[in-house]
Amino acid sequence: MSTACLNGLTATYRQQVVATNTVDFTKLQPQDVERLVPTNQLDIDWSASFLLRIVDDVKLLPIP
C-alpha cells in the first residue's frame, strides 16, 4: 500500500491501517489526525495543482 495516504495520521491509526491493509476514511476521527508541517522542500506535482486566489473589493467592469 502507498504510504502517501498515511501522512498526517497518528501512529496508532497507521498501525491499524497496516494491520488491516485498508484505509476507511469514513471512520476517520479528528483524534486520528495529527498536523504535519513540512520543514523541507515540498514534493508537489505542479501538473495537477492549481492556484486559487481570493481577492476582496474587486471592481468588475461590464463586458461591452
CHARMM-style PDB file with segment names, atoms N, HN, CA, C and O in Angstrom:
ATOM      1  N   MET     1       0.847  -1.171   0.000  1.00  0.00      PROA
ATOM      2  CA  MET     1       0.000   0.000   0.000  1.00  0.00      PROA
ATOM      3  C   MET     1       0.893   1.234   0.000  1.00  0.00      PROA
ATOM      4  O   MET     1       1.939   1.259   0.648  1.00  0.00      PROA
ATOM      5  N   SER     2       0.470   2.245  -0.727  1.00  0.00      PROA
ATOM      6  HN  SER     2      -0.380   2.225  -1.254  1.00  0.00      PROA
ATOM      7  CA  SER     2       1.208   3.501  -0.763  1.00  0.00      PROA
ATOM      8  C   SER     2       1.120   4.184   0.592  1.00  0.00      PROA
ATOM      9  O   SER     2       0.060   4.210   1.219  1.00  0.00      PROA
ATOM     10  N   THR     3       2.226   4.730   1.033  1.00  0.00      PROA
ATOM     11  HN  THR     3       3.087   4.709   0.524  1.00  0.00      PROA
ATOM     12  CA  THR     3       2.224   5.395   2.330  1.00  0.00      PROA
ATOM     13  C   THR     3       1.793   6.851   2.236  1.00  0.00      PROA
ATOM     14  O   THR     3       1.676   7.514   3.267  1.00  0.00      PROA
ATOM     15  N   ALA     4       1.553   7.373   1.033  1.00  0.00      PROA
ATOM     16  HN  ALA     4       1.648   6.835   0.196  1.00  0.00      PROA
ATOM     17  CA  ALA     4       1.150   8.768   0.890  1.00  0.00      PROA
ATOM     18  C   ALA     4      -0.170   9.046   1.600  1.00  0.00      PROA
ATOM     19  O   ALA     4      -0.359  10.139   2.133  1.00  0.00      PROA
ATOM     20  N   CYS     5      -1.071   8.095   1.618  1.00  0.00      PROA
ATOM     21  HN  CYS     5      -0.918   7.207   1.185  1.00  0.00      PROA
ATOM     22  CA  CYS     5      -2.365   8.314   2.274  1.00  0.00      PROA
ATOM     23  C   CYS     5      -2.248   8.252   3.784  1.00  0.00      PROA
ATOM     24  O   CYS     5      -3.218   8.558   4.478  1.00  0.00      PROA
ATOM     25  N   LEU     6      -1.098   7.868   4.319  1.00  0.00      PROA
ATOM     26  HN  LEU     6      -0.311   7.619   3.756  1.00  0.00      PROA
ATOM     27  CA  LEU     6      -0.918   7.772   5.763  1.00  0.00      PROA
ATOM     28  C   LEU     6      -0.295   9.027   6.365  1.00  0.00      PROA
ATOM     29  O   LEU     6      -0.229   9.162   7.587  1.00  0.00      PROA
ATOM     30  N   ASN     7       0.167   9.953   5.511  1.00  0.00      PROA
ATOM     31  HN  ASN     7       0.114   9.843   4.518  1.00  0.00      PROA
ATOM     32  CA  ASN     7       0.774  11.177   6.014  1.00  0.00      PROA
ATOM     33  C   ASN     7      -0.240  11.966   6.828  1.00  0.00      PROA
ATOM     34  O   ASN     7      -1.373  12.172   6.391  1.00  0.00      PROA
ATOM     35  N   GLY     8       0.166  12.402   7.999  1.00  0.00      PROA
ATOM     36  HN  GLY     8       1.086  12.234   8.354  1.00  0.00      PROA
ATOM     37  CA  GLY     8      -0.697  13.197   8.854  1.00  0.00      PROA
ATOM     38  C   GLY     8      -1.574  12.391   9.791  1.00  0.00      PROA
ATOM     39  O   GLY     8      -2.341  12.962  10.566  1.00  0.00      PROA
ATOM     40  N   LEU     9      -1.473  11.072   9.730  1.00  0.00      PROA
ATOM     41  HN  LEU     9      -0.850  10.608   9.100  1.00  0.00      PROA
ATOM     42  CA  LEU     9      -2.268  10.235  10.634  1.00  0.00      PROA
ATOM     43  C   LEU     9      -1.420   9.830  11.832  1.00  0.00      PROA
ATOM     44  O   LEU     9      -0.197   9.740  11.733  1.00  0.00      PROA
ATOM     45  N   THR    10      -2.068   9.588  12.951  1.00  0.00      PROA
ATOM     46  HN  THR    10      -3.062   9.661  13.031  1.00  0.00      PROA
ATOM     47  CA  THR    10      -1.339   9.204  14.158  1.00  0.00      PROA
ATOM     48  C   THR    10      -0.721   7.815  13.979  1.00  0.00      PROA
ATOM     49  O   THR    10      -1.140   7.033  13.126  1.00  0.00      PROA
ATOM     50  N   ALA    11       0.270   7.539  14.796  1.00  0.00      PROA
ATOM     51  HN  ALA    11       0.610   8.175  15.489  1.00  0.00      PROA
ATOM     52  CA  ALA    11       0.949   6.242  14.713  1.00  0.00      PROA
ATOM     53  C   ALA    11      -0.017   5.096  14.979  1.00  0.00      PROA
ATOM     54  O   ALA    11       0.074   4.044  14.346  1.00  0.00      PROA
ATOM     55  N   THR    12      -0.935   5.292  15.906  1.00  0.00      PROA
ATOM     56  HN  THR    12      -1.009   6.146  16.420  1.00  0.00      PROA
ATOM     57  CA  THR    12      -1.916   4.252  16.225  1.00  0.00      PROA
ATOM     58  C   THR    12      -2.784   3.935  15.017  1.00  0.00      PROA
ATOM     59  O   THR    12      -3.019   2.767  14.705  1.00  0.00      PROA
ATOM     60  N   TYR    13      -3.261   4.969  14.338  1.00  0.00      PROA
ATOM     61  HN  TYR    13      -3.070   5.918  14.591  1.00  0.00      PROA
ATOM     62  CA  TYR    13      -4.111   4.741  13.169  1.00  0.00      PROA
ATOM     63  C   TYR    13      -3.314   4.116  12.024  1.00  0.00      PROA
ATOM     64  O   TYR    13      -3.830   3.264  11.300  1.00  0.00      PROA
ATOM     65  N   ARG    14      -2.054   4.537  11.859  1.00  0.00      PROA
ATOM     66  HN  ARG    14      -1.635   5.229  12.448  1.00  0.00      PROA
ATOM     67  CA  ARG    14      -1.204   3.933  10.818  1.00  0.00      PROA
ATOM     68  C   ARG    14      -0.984   2.453  11.080  1.00  0.00      PROA
ATOM     69  O   ARG    14      -0.985   1.658  10.141  1.00  0.00      PROA
ATOM     70  N   GLN    15      -0.794   2.063  12.343  1.00  0.00      PROA
ATOM     71  HN  GLN    15      -0.794   2.709  13.106  1.00  0.00      PROA
ATOM     72  CA  GLN    15      -0.622   0.650  12.681  1.00  0.00      PROA
ATOM     73  C   GLN    15      -1.879  -0.136  12.341  1.00  0.00      PROA
ATOM     74  O   GLN    15      -1.802  -1.265  11.855  1.00  0.00      PROA
ATOM     75  N   GLN    16      -3.035   0.463  12.597  1.00  0.00      PROA
ATOM     76  HN  GLN    16      -3.097   1.380  12.992  1.00  0.00      PROA
ATOM     77  CA  GLN    16      -4.304  -0.192  12.259  1.00  0.00      PROA
ATOM     78  C   GLN    16      -4.425  -0.383  10.748  1.00  0.00      PROA
ATOM     79  O   GLN    16      -4.893  -1.424  10.285  1.00  0.00      PROA
ATOM     80  N   VAL    17      -4.007   0.614   9.992  1.00  0.00      PROA
ATOM     81  HN  VAL    17      -3.628   1.459  10.369  1.00  0.00      PROA
ATOM     82  CA  VAL    17      -4.065   0.528   8.530  1.00  0.00      PROA
ATOM     83  C   VAL    17      -3.135  -0.565   8.026  1.00  0.00      PROA
ATOM     84  O   VAL    17      -3.504  -1.336   7.141  1.00  0.00      PROA
ATOM     85  N   VAL    18      -1.954  -0.634   8.575  1.00  0.00      PROA
ATOM     86  HN  VAL    18      -1.655  -0.007   9.294  1.00  0.00      PROA
ATOM     87  CA  VAL    18      -1.001  -1.664   8.155  1.00  0.00      PROA
ATOM     88  C   VAL    18      -1.523  -3.055   8.504  1.00  0.00      PROA
ATOM     89  O   VAL    18      -1.368  -3.990   7.719  1.00  0.00      PROA
ATOM     90  N   ALA    19      -2.135  -3.195   9.669  1.00  0.00      PROA
ATOM     91  HN  ALA    19      -2.261  -2.435  10.307  1.00  0.00      PROA
ATOM     92  CA  ALA    19      -2.651  -4.498  10.105  1.00  0.00      PROA
ATOM     93  C   ALA    19      -3.806  -4.980   9.231  1.00  0.00      PROA
ATOM     94  O   ALA    19      -3.901  -6.168   8.922  1.00  0.00      PROA
ATOM     95  N   THR    20      -4.689  -4.051   8.830  1.00  0.00      PROA
ATOM     96  HN  THR    20      -4.612  -3.086   9.082  1.00  0.00      PROA
ATOM     97  CA  THR    20      -5.863  -4.449   8.043  1.00  0.00      PROA
ATOM     98  C   THR    20      -5.665  -4.245   6.543  1.00  0.00      PROA
ATOM     99  O   THR    20      -6.444  -4.750   5.735  1.00  0.00      PROA
ATOM    100  N   ASN    21      -4.619  -3.504   6.175  1.00  0.00      PROA
ATOM    101  HN  ASN    21      -3.986  -3.094   6.831  1.00  0.00      PROA
ATOM    102  CA  ASN    21      -4.312  -3.184   4.776  1.00  0.00      PROA
ATOM    103  C   ASN    21      -5.462  -2.418   4.108  1.00  0.00      PROA
ATOM    104  O   ASN    21      -5.673  -2.523   2.900  1.00  0.00      PROA
ATOM    105  N   THR    22      -6.195  -1.653   4.912  1.00  0.00      PROA
ATOM    106  HN  THR    22      -6.024  -1.568   5.894  1.00  0.00      PROA
ATOM    107  CA  THR    22      -7.272  -0.815   4.381  1.00  0.00      PROA
ATOM    108  C   THR    22      -7.297   0.525   5.111  1.00  0.00      PROA
ATOM    109  O   THR    22      -6.937   0.616   6.285  1.00  0.00      PROA
ATOM    110  N   VAL    23      -7.725   1.551   4.400  1.00  0.00      PROA
ATOM    111  HN  VAL    23      -8.017   1.477   3.446  1.00  0.00      PROA
ATOM    112  CA  VAL    23      -7.932   2.869   4.987  1.00  0.00      PROA
ATOM    113  C   VAL    23      -9.398   3.215   4.773  1.00  0.00      PROA
ATOM    114  O   VAL    23      -9.842   3.394   3.639  1.00  0.00      PROA
ATOM    115  N   ASP    24     -10.136   3.306   5.853  1.00  0.00      PROA
ATOM    116  HN  ASP    24      -9.775   3.160   6.774  1.00  0.00      PROA
ATOM    117  CA  ASP    24     -11.553   3.648   5.764  1.00  0.00      PROA
ATOM    118  C   ASP    24     -11.711   5.093   6.221  1.00  0.00      PROA
ATOM    119  O   ASP    24     -11.828   5.370   7.415  1.00  0.00      PROA
ATOM    120  N   PHE    25     -11.712   6.018   5.247  1.00  0.00      PROA
ATOM    121  HN  PHE    25     -11.617   5.793   4.278  1.00  0.00      PROA
ATOM    122  CA  PHE    25     -11.788   7.433   5.581  1.00  0.00      PROA
ATOM    123  C   PHE    25     -13.157   7.824   6.134  1.00  0.00      PROA
ATOM    124  O   PHE    25     -13.298   8.904   6.707  1.00  0.00      PROA
ATOM    125  N   THR    26     -14.161   6.974   5.974  1.00  0.00      PROA
ATOM    126  HN  THR    26     -14.047   6.097   5.508  1.00  0.00      PROA
ATOM    127  CA  THR    26     -15.482   7.286   6.527  1.00  0.00      PROA
ATOM    128  C   THR    26     -15.496   7.119   8.047  1.00  0.00      PROA
ATOM    129  O   THR    26     -16.366   7.670   8.722  1.00  0.00      PROA
ATOM    130  N   LYS    27     -14.548   6.369   8.583  1.00  0.00      PROA
ATOM    131  HN  LYS    27     -13.842   5.922   8.035  1.00  0.00      PROA
ATOM    132  CA  LYS    27     -14.479   6.156  10.029  1.00  0.00      PROA
ATOM    133  C   LYS    27     -13.362   6.964  10.685  1.00  0.00      PROA
ATOM    134  O   LYS    27     -13.106   6.816  11.880  1.00  0.00      PROA
ATOM    135  N   LEU    28     -12.707   7.806   9.917  1.00  0.00      PROA
ATOM    136  HN  LEU    28     -12.915   7.927   8.946  1.00  0.00      PROA
ATOM    137  CA  LEU    28     -11.611   8.621  10.429  1.00  0.00      PROA
ATOM    138  C   LEU    28     -12.154   9.686  11.375  1.00  0.00      PROA
ATOM    139  O   LEU    28     -13.114  10.384  11.052  1.00  0.00      PROA
ATOM    140  N   GLN    29     -11.543   9.804  12.526  1.00  0.00      PROA
ATOM    141  HN  GLN    29     -10.762   9.237  12.789  1.00  0.00      PROA
ATOM    142  CA  GLN    29     -11.953  10.764  13.552  1.00  0.00      PROA
ATOM    143  C   GLN    29     -10.889  11.855  13.686  1.00  0.00      PROA
ATOM    144  O   GLN    29      -9.724  11.620  13.365  1.00  0.00      PROA
ATOM    145  N   PRO    30     -11.276  13.046  14.157  1.00  0.00      PROA
ATOM    146  CA  PRO    30     -10.286  14.127  14.317  1.00  0.00      PROA
ATOM    147  C   PRO    30      -9.088  13.730  15.178  1.00  0.00      PROA
ATOM    148  O   PRO    30      -7.975  14.191  14.927  1.00  0.00      PROA
ATOM    149  N   GLN    31      -9.295  12.892  16.178  1.00  0.00      PROA
ATOM    150  HN  GLN    31     -10.200  12.518  16.382  1.00  0.00      PROA
ATOM    151  CA  GLN    31      -8.178  12.476  17.027  1.00  0.00      PROA
ATOM    152  C   GLN    31      -7.212  11.527  16.312  1.00  0.00      PROA
ATOM    153  O   GLN    31      -6.122  11.262  16.818  1.00  0.00      PROA
ATOM    154  N   ASP    32      -7.600  11.015  15.144  1.00  0.00      PROA
ATOM    155  HN  ASP    32      -8.486  11.230  14.733  1.00  0.00      PROA
ATOM    156  CA  ASP    32      -6.720  10.141  14.362  1.00  0.00      PROA
ATOM    157  C   ASP    32      -5.761  10.922  13.475  1.00  0.00      PROA
ATOM    158  O   ASP    32      -4.879  10.345  12.840  1.00  0.00      PROA
ATOM    159  N   VAL    33      -5.939  12.238  13.436  1.00  0.00      PROA
ATOM    160  HN  VAL    33      -6.655  12.707  13.952  1.00  0.00      PROA
ATOM    161  CA  VAL    33      -5.153  13.074  12.534  1.00  0.00      PROA
ATOM    162  C   VAL    33      -4.234  13.971  13.339  1.00  0.00      PROA
ATOM    163  O   VAL    33      -4.641  14.589  14.323  1.00  0.00      PROA
ATOM    164  N   GLU    34      -2.995  14.028  12.905  1.00  0.00      PROA
ATOM    165  HN  GLU    34      -2.664  13.525  12.106  1.00  0.00      PROA
ATOM    166  CA  GLU    34      -2.050  14.968  13.504  1.00  0.00      PROA
ATOM    167  C   GLU    34      -1.547  15.875  12.385  1.00  0.00      PROA
ATOM    168  O   GLU    34      -1.331  15.426  11.259  1.00  0.00      PROA
ATOM    169  N   ARG    35      -1.373  17.100  12.691  1.00  0.00      PROA
ATOM    170  HN  ARG    35      -1.549  17.465  13.605  1.00  0.00      PROA
ATOM    171  CA  ARG    35      -0.968  18.058  11.674  1.00  0.00      PROA
ATOM    172  C   ARG    35       0.538  17.982  11.478  1.00  0.00      PROA
ATOM    173  O   ARG    35       1.307  18.075  12.435  1.00  0.00      PROA
ATOM    174  N   LEU    36       0.946  17.814  10.237  1.00  0.00      PROA
ATOM    175  HN  LEU    36       0.321  17.739   9.459  1.00  0.00      PROA
ATOM    176  CA  LEU    36       2.358  17.780   9.894  1.00  0.00      PROA
ATOM    177  C   LEU    36       2.715  19.059   9.157  1.00  0.00      PROA
ATOM    178  O   LEU    36       2.061  19.424   8.181  1.00  0.00      PROA
ATOM    179  N   VAL    37       3.741  19.731   9.619  1.00  0.00      PROA
ATOM    180  HN  VAL    37       4.273  19.435  10.412  1.00  0.00      PROA
ATOM    181  CA  VAL    37       4.236  20.916   8.934  1.00  0.00      PROA
ATOM    182  C   VAL    37       5.605  20.559   8.377  1.00  0.00      PROA
ATOM    183  O   VAL    37       6.564  20.401   9.132  1.00  0.00      PROA
ATOM    184  N   PRO    38       5.699  20.431   7.050  1.00  0.00      PROA
ATOM    185  CA  PRO    38       6.979  20.039   6.467  1.00  0.00      PROA
ATOM    186  C   PRO    38       8.038  21.121   6.679  1.00  0.00      PROA
ATOM    187  O   PRO    38       7.758  22.316   6.592  1.00  0.00      PROA
ATOM    188  N   THR    39       9.237  20.679   6.955  1.00  0.00      PROA
ATOM    189  HN  THR    39       9.464  19.707   7.026  1.00  0.00      PROA
ATOM    190  CA  THR    39      10.333  21.620   7.169  1.00  0.00      PROA
ATOM    191  C   THR    39      11.317  21.622   6.011  1.00  0.00      PROA
ATOM    192  O   THR    39      12.281  22.388   6.009  1.00  0.00      PROA
ATOM    193  N   ASN    40      11.077  20.779   5.044  1.00  0.00      PROA
ATOM    194  HN  ASN    40      10.294  20.157   5.046  1.00  0.00      PROA
ATOM    195  CA  ASN    40      11.977  20.723   3.897  1.00  0.00      PROA
ATOM    196  C   ASN    40      11.189  21.054   2.627  1.00  0.00      PROA
ATOM    197  O   ASN    40      10.014  21.415   2.698  1.00  0.00      PROA
ATOM    198  N   GLN    41      11.815  20.934   1.508  1.00  0.00      PROA
ATOM    199  HN  GLN    41      12.769  20.641   1.451  1.00  0.00      PROA
ATOM    200  CA  GLN    41      11.179  21.237   0.224  1.00  0.00      PROA
ATOM    201  C   GLN    41       9.967  20.332  -0.002  1.00  0.00      PROA
ATOM    202  O   GLN    41      10.055  19.117   0.172  1.00  0.00      PROA
ATOM    203  N   LEU    42       8.848  20.923  -0.387  1.00  0.00      PROA
ATOM    204  HN  LEU    42       8.777  21.910  -0.528  1.00  0.00      PROA
ATOM    205  CA  LEU    42       7.649  20.142  -0.651  1.00  0.00      PROA
ATOM    206  C   LEU    42       7.757  19.441  -1.997  1.00  0.00      PROA
ATOM    207  O   LEU    42       8.274  20.005  -2.962  1.00  0.00      PROA
ATOM    208  N   ASP    43       7.276  18.228  -2.054  1.00  0.00      PROA
ATOM    209  HN  ASP    43       6.856  17.770  -1.270  1.00  0.00      PROA
ATOM    210  CA  ASP    43       7.235  17.472  -3.295  1.00  0.00      PROA
ATOM    211  C   ASP    43       5.841  17.649  -3.888  1.00  0.00      PROA
ATOM    212  O   ASP    43       4.917  16.908  -3.553  1.00  0.00      PROA
ATOM    213  N   ILE    44       5.695  18.638  -4.770  1.00  0.00      PROA
ATOM    214  HN  ILE    44       6.446  19.240  -5.042  1.00  0.00      PROA
ATOM    215  CA  ILE    44       4.398  18.985  -5.333  1.00  0.00      PROA
ATOM    216  C   ILE    44       4.349  18.615  -6.805  1.00  0.00      PROA
ATOM    217  O   ILE    44       5.269  18.921  -7.564  1.00  0.00      PROA
ATOM    218  N   ASP    45       3.281  17.962  -7.198  1.00  0.00      PROA
ATOM    219  HN  ASP    45       2.534  17.714  -6.582  1.00  0.00      PROA
ATOM    220  CA  ASP    45       3.049  17.658  -8.611  1.00  0.00      PROA
ATOM    221  C   ASP    45       2.351  18.866  -9.228  1.00  0.00      PROA
ATOM    222  O   ASP    45       1.126  18.977  -9.178  1.00  0.00      PROA
ATOM    223  N   TRP    46       3.139  19.770  -9.811  1.00  0.00      PROA
ATOM    224  HN  TRP    46       4.134  19.680  -9.851  1.00  0.00      PROA
ATOM    225  CA  TRP    46       2.591  21.024 -10.328  1.00  0.00      PROA
ATOM    226  C   TRP    46       1.653  20.804 -11.503  1.00  0.00      PROA
ATOM    227  O   TRP    46       0.832  21.673 -11.794  1.00  0.00      PROA
ATOM    228  N   SER    47       1.748  19.681 -12.181  1.00  0.00      PROA
ATOM    229  HN  SER    47       2.415  18.975 -11.945  1.00  0.00      PROA
ATOM    230  CA  SER    47       0.847  19.426 -13.308  1.00  0.00      PROA
ATOM    231  C   SER    47      -0.570  19.154 -12.824  1.00  0.00      PROA
ATOM    232  O   SER    47      -1.520  19.266 -13.599  1.00  0.00      PROA
ATOM    233  N   ALA    48      -0.722  18.799 -11.550  1.00  0.00      PROA
ATOM    234  HN  ALA    48       0.050  18.709 -10.921  1.00  0.00      PROA
ATOM    235  CA  ALA    48      -2.044  18.505 -11.002  1.00  0.00      PROA
ATOM    236  C   ALA    48      -2.465  19.544  -9.968  1.00  0.00      PROA
ATOM    237  O   ALA    48      -3.414  19.322  -9.215  1.00  0.00      PROA
ATOM    238  N   SER    49      -1.764  20.678  -9.927  1.00  0.00      PROA
ATOM    239  HN  SER    49      -0.994  20.859 -10.539  1.00  0.00      PROA
ATOM    240  CA  SER    49      -2.054  21.718  -8.945  1.00  0.00      PROA
ATOM    241  C   SER    49      -2.669  22.928  -9.620  1.00  0.00      PROA
ATOM    242  O   SER    49      -2.469  23.158 -10.813  1.00  0.00      PROA
ATOM    243  N   PHE    50      -3.404  23.681  -8.862  1.00  0.00      PROA
ATOM    244  HN  PHE    50      -3.567  23.494  -7.893  1.00  0.00      PROA
ATOM    245  CA  PHE    50      -3.944  24.927  -9.373  1.00  0.00      PROA
ATOM    246  C   PHE    50      -3.908  25.973  -8.262  1.00  0.00      PROA
ATOM    247  O   PHE    50      -3.818  25.649  -7.078  1.00  0.00      PROA
ATOM    248  N   LEU    51      -3.980  27.218  -8.673  1.00  0.00      PROA
ATOM    249  HN  LEU    51      -4.053  27.481  -9.635  1.00  0.00      PROA
ATOM    250  CA  LEU    51      -3.912  28.326  -7.733  1.00  0.00      PROA
ATOM    251  C   LEU    51      -5.288  28.942  -7.592  1.00  0.00      PROA
ATOM    252  O   LEU    51      -5.939  29.259  -8.587  1.00  0.00      PROA
ATOM    253  N   LEU    52      -5.728  29.111  -6.366  1.00  0.00      PROA
ATOM    254  HN  LEU    52      -5.200  28.854  -5.557  1.00  0.00      PROA
ATOM    255  CA  LEU    52      -6.994  29.759  -6.077  1.00  0.00      PROA
ATOM    256  C   LEU    52      -6.664  31.061  -5.363  1.00  0.00      PROA
ATOM    257  O   LEU    52      -6.102  31.060  -4.268  1.00  0.00      PROA
ATOM    258  N   ARG    53      -7.014  32.145  -5.985  1.00  0.00      PROA
ATOM    259  HN  ARG    53      -7.471  32.146  -6.875  1.00  0.00      PROA
ATOM    260  CA  ARG    53      -6.706  33.443  -5.407  1.00  0.00      PROA
ATOM    261  C   ARG    53      -8.009  34.128  -5.025  1.00  0.00      PROA
ATOM    262  O   ARG    53      -8.919  34.261  -5.843  1.00  0.00      PROA
ATOM    263  N   ILE    54      -8.084  34.549  -3.800  1.00  0.00      PROA
ATOM    264  HN  ILE    54      -7.345  34.441  -3.135  1.00  0.00      PROA
ATOM    265  CA  ILE    54      -9.268  35.243  -3.312  1.00  0.00      PROA
ATOM    266  C   ILE    54      -8.907  36.711  -3.173  1.00  0.00      PROA
ATOM    267  O   ILE    54      -7.957  37.074  -2.480  1.00  0.00      PROA
ATOM    268  N   VAL    55      -9.685  37.547  -3.847  1.00  0.00      PROA
ATOM    269  HN  VAL    55     -10.457  37.253  -4.411  1.00  0.00      PROA
ATOM    270  CA  VAL    55      -9.427  38.978  -3.836  1.00  0.00      PROA
ATOM    271  C   VAL    55     -10.659  39.683  -3.285  1.00  0.00      PROA
ATOM    272  O   VAL    55     -11.782  39.418  -3.716  1.00  0.00      PROA
ATOM    273  N   ASP    56     -10.444  40.565  -2.346  1.00  0.00      PROA
ATOM    274  HN  ASP    56      -9.532  40.779  -1.996  1.00  0.00      PROA
ATOM    275  CA  ASP    56     -11.543  41.332  -1.766  1.00  0.00      PROA
ATOM    276  C   ASP    56     -11.685  42.670  -2.487  1.00  0.00      PROA
ATOM    277  O   ASP    56     -10.710  43.220  -2.998  1.00  0.00      PROA
ATOM    278  N   ASP    57     -12.910  43.182  -2.519  1.00  0.00      PROA
ATOM    279  HN  ASP    57     -13.703  42.735  -2.103  1.00  0.00      PROA
ATOM    280  CA  ASP    57     -13.211  44.507  -3.064  1.00  0.00      PROA
ATOM    281  C   ASP    57     -12.749  44.672  -4.509  1.00  0.00      PROA
ATOM    282  O   ASP    57     -12.105  45.665  -4.845  1.00  0.00      PROA
ATOM    283  N   VAL    58     -13.066  43.728  -5.343  1.00  0.00      PROA
ATOM    284  HN  VAL    58     -13.590  42.921  -5.071  1.00  0.00      PROA
ATOM    285  CA  VAL    58     -12.703  43.798  -6.757  1.00  0.00      PROA
ATOM    286  C   VAL    58     -13.819  44.509  -7.516  1.00  0.00      PROA
ATOM    287  O   VAL    58     -14.990  44.152  -7.393  1.00  0.00      PROA
ATOM    288  N   LYS    59     -13.452  45.499  -8.286  1.00  0.00      PROA
ATOM    289  HN  LYS    59     -12.500  45.790  -8.386  1.00  0.00      PROA
ATOM    290  CA  LYS    59     -14.418  46.203  -9.123  1.00  0.00      PROA
ATOM    291  C   LYS    59     -14.375  45.578 -10.515  1.00  0.00      PROA
ATOM    292  O   LYS    59     -13.362  45.666 -11.210  1.00  0.00      PROA
ATOM    293  N   LEU    60     -15.457  44.958 -10.910  1.00  0.00      PROA
ATOM    294  HN  LEU    60     -16.279  44.886 -10.345  1.00  0.00      PROA
ATOM    295  CA  LEU    60     -15.543  44.325 -12.216  1.00  0.00      PROA
ATOM    296  C   LEU    60     -16.180  45.284 -13.205  1.00  0.00      PROA
ATOM    297  O   LEU    60     -17.204  45.904 -12.919  1.00  0.00      PROA
ATOM    298  N   LEU    61     -15.569  45.397 -14.354  1.00  0.00      PROA
ATOM    299  HN  LEU    61     -14.737  44.894 -14.586  1.00  0.00      PROA
ATOM    300  CA  LEU    61     -16.120  46.240 -15.408  1.00  0.00      PROA
ATOM    301  C   LEU    61     -17.059  45.417 -16.269  1.00  0.00      PROA
ATOM    302  O   LEU    61     -16.778  44.253 -16.557  1.00  0.00      PROA
ATOM    303  N   PRO    62     -18.168  46.006 -16.682  1.00  0.00      PROA
ATOM    304  CA  PRO    62     -19.103  45.247 -17.540  1.00  0.00      PROA
ATOM    305  C   PRO    62     -18.453  44.955 -18.882  1.00  0.00      PROA
ATOM    306  O   PRO    62     -17.660  45.747 -19.392  1.00  0.00      PROA
ATOM    307  N   ILE    63     -18.799  43.815 -19.438  1.00  0.00      PROA
ATOM    308  HN  ILE    63     -19.444  43.172 -19.024  1.00  0.00      PROA
ATOM    309  CA  ILE    63     -18.304  43.430 -20.767  1.00  0.00      PROA
ATOM    310  C   ILE    63     -19.188  44.104 -21.811  1.00  0.00      PROA
ATOM    311  O   ILE    63     -20.404  43.912 -21.808  1.00  0.00      PROA
ATOM    312  N   PRO    64     -18.577  44.908 -22.721  1.00  0.00      PROA
ATOM    313  CA  PRO    64     -19.399  45.609 -23.743  1.00  0.00      PROA
ATOM    314  C   PRO    64     -20.030  44.671 -24.738  1.00  0.00      PROA
ATOM    315  OT1 PRO    64     -20.738  45.116 -25.642  1.00  0.00      PROA
TER     316      PRO     64
END
